[in-house]
Amino acid sequence: MRPLHLFSRERRTRLFDGCQAALVWLAVLASVVADREVERLALAAMAAVALAAAFVALCPAAPAPSLRDASPTTREDESHVL
């Protein structure tokens, strides 16, 4: 398993959005259910998901590949003048 700080920005965004969706569904569950134990479990799960979302939001992004690595220039390209 790769460490979280090596995830790309796109992957971190999807994970954060998934955490937000889970928080919404857990809030609905906690407000609809009549059982006190299920409500407490849903609230505890909400706290865990909120901590995960905060961790993902605060993690540094993986370094983006530099433009130089993506498109190598040759000496001929640098000296070409129109």
N, C-alpha and C positions, 0 to 999 in steps of 0.2 A: 504494500500500500504506500502510495506517495504521500509525503507530508503535505498538509493543507496549504502551506505558503508557496508551494510550487504550482498550484492550480492557476489556470489562465483566468483573465478577467471575465471572459464569457462563462466559463464554468462556475466561477464564484457568484456571478449574477444569477445564474439558474438555481444554484443552491440557496441563495438568499431569498429568491422568489418562492421556492418550495417551502422554505421555513415560514414565510408569511402566509402561504395558503394553509399550512398545517396549523398555524396559530388561529386562523379564522375558524377552521373546522373544530378545533379543540374548544374554542370559546362557545361555539354553537352547542357542542356536546355538554359542556359544563352548565350552560343555561337551560337546556331542555330536559336533561335527565333529573329524575326525582331522587335517586339514590345518593346519599351523602358521600359514600365511599368512592363512587364513580366520579362524582364532582371533584373530590380532592385529588384523585388520580389524574383527572384531566387538567386541573390547575397545576399540578406538579409537572406534568408533561409540557404544559405551556411554558413554565419557567425554564425547563431544559431546552426547549426549542428556541426560546428567546435568547438564551445564553449562546447557543450554537450560531444563531443569526448574527449576534453581536460580534462573536469571534471571527466569523467569515468576513463581516464588514470591516473589521479592524486589521485583518491580516494583510501584509504587503502583497502586492500582485507579483506574479512571475515576470521577470524582465522580458520585455518585448524584443524580438529579434531586430537587430540594427539593419538599417537600409543597406549598409555596405555589405553585409553578409547575404542579403537577399539578391542583390544585383551587383556582382563584381564588375568593376570597371577595369579596362585595360589601359595601358599607356597610350595606345592609339586613340581611345575615346577621350582621354584627358587633353590631348594636344590637337584634336580636330577643331578647326575654326571655320565657320561659314564664310 
